[in-house]
Amino acid sequence: MRFSSVPGFRWGAPTNIPFPFIETFAEDGTPLGPIITLLGKIWNHDENLHEPGEHKVLLAEHVLVNAGGARYHTKLEATIKVDRCYYLGPLPVRMAGFRDEQDGSISTKEMTTDLIEPARIERGEMPGWVQLPTDKEIAITVMLGMNYTDALPENPEDMEPQPPFAVG
């Protein structure tokens, strides 16, 4: 996260709370929401940002933030680092239909999988799931591939309650 001065205005930035939760305001004082929601409005609607690599994003050219009992003018920019990770693991699939033994295809009206919890897979909490270096170097044919991306809140009402901030 980069905070920078707006020419002609005093500059300051709060240091007592994590940057995603810093409240922002328009120049006229209208609340814009915490920084995480400014990022969410861009991240959730720009598929280019989801490509692996480092992306610089202008969140706001000129907003106000509270710091030390005063409001300061600042420009907000975020640097987003995106990785793509691959995992292989067991996923029970239920379906009824027909399998074509000649070409291996399946004809069915619906398919149901067990619950998938990507965060638990990433943390190594799901038995049988392993991270792969790439999606190219596996000795089996992948039958079902899925991907996901984290969505960020776009307004304060979408945010989950957070534990109190520890200052120190």
C-alpha positions in Angstrom: 0.0 0.0 0.0 1.4 3.4 -0.9 0.2 6.6 0.6 1.6 9.8 -1.0 1.0 13.5 -0.7 -1.5 15.5 -2.7 0.2 18.7 -3.9 -0.8 21.8 -1.8 -2.1 19.9 1.2 -0.7 18.7 4.5 0.0 15.0 4.4 -0.2 12.3 7.1 -1.2 8.6 7.4 -2.6 6.7 10.3 -0.2 4.1 11.8 -2.4 2.7 14.6 -4.7 0.4 12.5 -4.0 -2.0 9.7 -4.2 -0.2 6.3 -7.1 -2.2 4.9 -9.4 -0.9 7.7 -8.4 2.8 7.4 -11.5 4.8 6.7 -11.4 7.1 3.7 -13.5 10.2 2.8 -14.1 12.3 -0.3 -12.8 15.9 -0.3 -16.2 17.1 0.9 -16.1 14.7 3.9 -18.5 12.1 2.5 -17.5 8.6 3.7 -16.1 6.3 1.0 -15.5 3.3 3.3 -12.3 1.6 4.4 -9.4 1.1 1.9 -10.2 -2.6 1.5 -13.6 -1.6 -0.1 -11.9 0.8 -2.5 -9.7 -2.1 -3.6 -12.6 -4.5 -3.7 -14.5 -2.3 -6.2 -11.6 -2.5 -8.6 -10.3 -6.1 -7.9 -13.8 -7.7 -8.2 -14.4 -6.2 -11.6 -11.1 -6.3 -13.4 -10.1 -9.8 -14.5 -6.7 -8.5 -15.7 -5.7 -8.1 -12.1 -6.2 -11.8 -11.5 -3.4 -12.8 -13.8 -0.1 -13.8 -12.0 2.3 -11.0 -11.5 2.6 -7.7 -9.8 -0.1 -5.1 -10.5 -0.1 -1.4 -9.4 -3.6 0.0 -8.9 -4.6 3.6 -8.3 -7.3 3.4 -5.6 -7.9 7.1 -5.2 -6.2 10.2 -6.6 -7.3 12.4 -3.7 -9.0 11.2 -0.5 -9.0 12.1 3.2 -7.9 9.8 6.0 -7.9 10.4 9.7 -4.6 10.4 11.5 -3.7 11.7 15.0 -7.0 13.5 15.4 -6.8 15.4 12.0 -7.8 14.6 8.4 -5.1 14.5 5.9 -5.2 14.5 2.1 -3.5 11.5 0.4 -3.2 9.6 -2.8 -3.7 5.8 -2.4 -2.1 3.2 -4.6 -1.9 -0.6 -4.0 0.6 -3.1 -5.3 -1.1 -6.5 -5.7 1.0 -9.6 -6.0 -0.9 -12.4 -7.6 0.2 -16.1 -7.6 -1.4 -19.0 -9.3 -1.2 -22.3 -7.2 -2.2 -25.8 -8.3 -3.5 -28.5 -6.0 -4.3 -32.1 -6.7 -6.6 -34.1 -4.4 -9.6 -36.3 -3.9 -13.0 -34.9 -4.8 -16.0 -37.2 -4.6 -18.3 -36.6 -7.5 -21.9 -38.0 -7.8 -23.7 -38.3 -11.1 -26.0 -40.6 -13.0 -25.7 -41.0 -16.7 -24.0 -42.9 -19.5 -20.3 -43.3 -20.3 -19.2 -43.7 -23.8 -16.5 -46.5 -23.6 -15.1 -45.6 -27.0 -14.2 -41.9 -26.3 -14.5 -41.8 -22.5 -17.1 -39.1 -22.4 -19.9 -39.0 -19.9 -23.5 -37.9 -20.7 -25.4 -36.7 -17.6 -27.9 -34.1 -16.6 -26.1 -33.1 -13.4 -23.0 -33.6 -11.4 -22.6 -32.9 -7.7 -19.3 -32.6 -5.8 -18.6 -32.6 -2.1 -18.0 -29.3 -0.4 -14.7 -27.7 -1.5 -13.0 -25.3 0.9 -10.0 -23.8 -1.0 -8.6 -22.0 2.1 -8.4 -25.3 4.0 -6.7 -26.9 1.0 -4.2 -24.1 0.9 -3.5 -24.4 4.6 -2.9 -28.2 4.3 -5.9 -29.1 6.4 -7.6 -31.3 3.7 -6.2 -34.9 3.7 -5.0 -36.1 0.4 -4.5 -32.7 -1.2 -1.0 -31.7 -2.3 0.3 -28.5 -4.0 1.8 -29.0 -7.4 4.7 -26.9 -8.9 2.6 -26.4 -12.1 -0.4 -27.8 -13.8 1.7 -29.3 -16.6 3.9 -31.8 -14.8 1.4 -34.4 -13.6 1.3 -38.0 -14.8 -2.5 -38.3 -14.8 -5.3 -36.8 -16.9 -7.2 -34.2 -15.0 -10.9 -34.9 -15.2 -12.2 -31.9 -13.4 -10.4 -28.6 -13.0 -11.7 -25.7 -10.9 -10.4 -22.3 -10.0 -11.4 -19.6 -7.6 -10.3 -16.1 -6.7 -10.9 -14.2 -3.5 -13.6 -11.6 -3.6 -13.1 -8.4 -1.6 -15.8 -6.4 0.1 -17.1 -3.5 -2.0 -18.9 -1.8 0.9 -18.6 -1.8 4.7 -21.8 -3.9 5.0 -20.0 -6.8 3.2 -17.2 -6.9 5.7 -17.0 -9.6 8.3 -16.5 -8.4 11.9 -12.8 -8.2 12.7 -11.2 -8.7 16.1 -10.2 -5.5 17.9 -6.9 -4.0 16.7 -3.8 -4.5 18.9 -1.9 -1.3 19.1 1.7 -1.5 20.1 
